[in-house]
Amino acid sequence: MQLPSSNPESITALFKQVLDDRKKSPSDKASDEITTSVMHFLTIIKQNQEHNHVLAKSNVTEIGDFVLQILQRIIKESGGMTPELANPLTISIALWIAENHGEISMLEPVVDALSRMANQTQEHSELAALSRIASEIIDACEISIKNDLDNANPGRPWRVLNINHGIMATRSHNPDIMEEAFQSLIKRLPQDAPGFFKEGMSEMDRLGYPEHVREVMQRYNDQWNKPKTLH
């Protein structure tokens, strides 16, 4: 699996594959505008790296959001971009925003891409890396998303991202990563914590997780799902 990276060279290599594929299709004005926008973005991120990340936070946010929109347009129009290319590229742009102190506002495609990548692997090291990426993305979300005021929809990207962060951490079998993800979940979605840990314990039994993983999940489940007693 090709893991996402905020490195401009990595993003450039992925985007060049996209542009090469687009050259095989008939060109039009809209297509040429997309290509120009992508090449401009690649120039910006290269220069930003060369000049020690001088872009202002607001500029990073605006540029990143625009490029995520461009990428989603390419994905929808082409219909032929493979998940092996679309998923890491989407997440890589989100990481570039996060690691350059911008804010992520276009969250849904990022969450979807991260979910698909996690579902494609059983490798503990890859799941650990994806969990760390999820943590960076969570921290970089714009404040209106973090406030989670419109929380009636259980499928909202913010909730899915935080729940999946906990799941990826659990599947990594790494207690330290589990601790980090569980603490984040408790902070971000306290109302979901009891259900998450209860479901987690049922998964321990169903899938036969090793004892060191079970111990972490058991501790959190005991903390959040203690039976009520009369005094």
Secondary structure, DSSP 8 states (H G I E B T S, - for coil): -------HHHHHHHHHHHHHHHHTS---HHHHHHHHHHHHHHHHHHHHHHTTS---HHHHHHHHHHHHHHHHHHHHHHS---HHHHHHHHHHHHHHHHHTT--B---HHHHHHHHHHHHT---HHHHHHHHHHHHHHHHHB-HHHHHT-----TT-HHHHHHHHHHHHHHHHT-HHHHHHHHHHHHHH-GGGHHHHHHHHHHHHHHHT--HHHHHHHHHHHHHHS------
